[in-house]
Amino acid sequence: MKKTVVAILVSHRNQAAANVQKVLTGWGCMIKTRLGIHEGTLDNCSEKGLIILDLVGEEEKKEELVRKLNALSGVSAKRVDLELD
């Protein structure tokens, strides 16, 4: 069993969120699970956030998604492949 997980750090959520969302929407069929985490509550939201994706699909497309995310200002994405025998 092989799993591909992508961790995305967003440093300025108010500025980058729309662009990140646009990229993720374009690749939505590959995203099996998406989890968004940020510190803060109600009127005290953090400007930094973490998004975790569980991806399915072709390896080349997974790499392209990570490249597109890393091309965005204030965004850092890392791909992790996990495998069990």
Secondary structure, 3 states (H helix, E strand, C coil): CEEEEEEEEECCHHHHHHHHHHHHHHCHHHEEEEEEEEEEECCEEEEEEEEEEEECCCHHHHHHHHHHHHCCCCEEEEEEEEECC
